């Protein structure tokens, strides 16, 4: 797979970046659109024309989203871990109950 240079545009500024393959190009397009959208949202809210200020604020907003999503992911992982532990406990209980039931059946034969 060879590297390819593509042109992207974020907030009216053109940039050239290197990508590997067509799949990466589609992914870069999604990233470009997302960053552009975030910068435009910040520009409207901040009423600033300073592109570097808008870029920094957009980066902070994206970082905030990232860290909030990481926290949610950690919470979900914890919930899943608790559920797995509960399932194992229930399996152990049913296994013991099943063994006890088999012992009772054998004793009553």
N, C-alpha and C positions, 0 to 999 in steps of 0.2 A: 504494500500500500504506500503510495507516495503522498507527500505533503502537498497541500494546495493553498495558495494565497487567495483569500476572498476579501471583498470589500463589504464593510458593514457601516451602518450609520446609526449613531446614538445621539439624540438630542441635536440633530442638525449637523453633527460633526462626523466626517468620514474617517474611517480607520481601515487599515489593512491588517488582517490577522491570518495566521497559518492554521490550517485544520488538516486532519487526516481522514480522508474518505468522505463519501456523500452523507453517511449517517451523522458524522460529526458536524457537517455543514448544516444539517437540519437542526441539530441541537443548538449550535451557535446562533442560528436564526431565532430560536425560541428565547435564548438568553438575551440576545440583542433587543428583542421586542420587550421583554420584561424590564430590562434596565431602562430602556427608553421611556416606557410607560411610567416607571417610578420617578424618573427625573422630571417628566412633565407634570406629574401629580405634585411633586415638591415645588416646582416652579410656580404653579398656580397658588399653592398655599403660602409660599414665602414671599411672593411678589418681588422676587429678586431676578436680576438679569445676569448676575455673576455665575457663569457656568461652573466654575470650580466649586463655589459654595453649594450650588444645586447638586453637583456630583457627590460632594461629601455628605450632604444631608440625605440624599438618596441611598448612598452606601450605608449610612447609619440606620436608615429605615429597613433596608434589606438585611443588615446584620441583626437587627431587633427581631425581624420575622424568623430568621434562621435560629436564633437562640430560643425564642418562644416555641418553635416547632421541635427543637431538640429537647426542651423540657417536657413537652407533651409526649414525645416519643419515649423518654425515660419513664414517665408516669404510666404510659401504656405497657411498657416492658415490665414494670413492677406489677401492674394488675395481672398481666398474663402469667408472670411467675407465681403470684399468689393463687391464681386459678389452677395452674399446673399442680401446685402443692396440694390444693384442695381435692383435685381429681385423684391424685395419688393416694391421699388419705381415704377417700371414698372407695377407691379400688381395694385398698388394704382391708377396710371394714367389710366390704362385700365378699372378699376372698375369705376372711375369717368366718363370716356368717355362713358362707357356702360350705366351708370345711366343717363347721359345727353342725349344719344341717345334714351333711353326709354322714357324720359320726352318729347322729341321732337315728338316721335311717338304718344304718348298719346295726345299731344296737337293738332296734325294734324288729329285726328280721328273725 
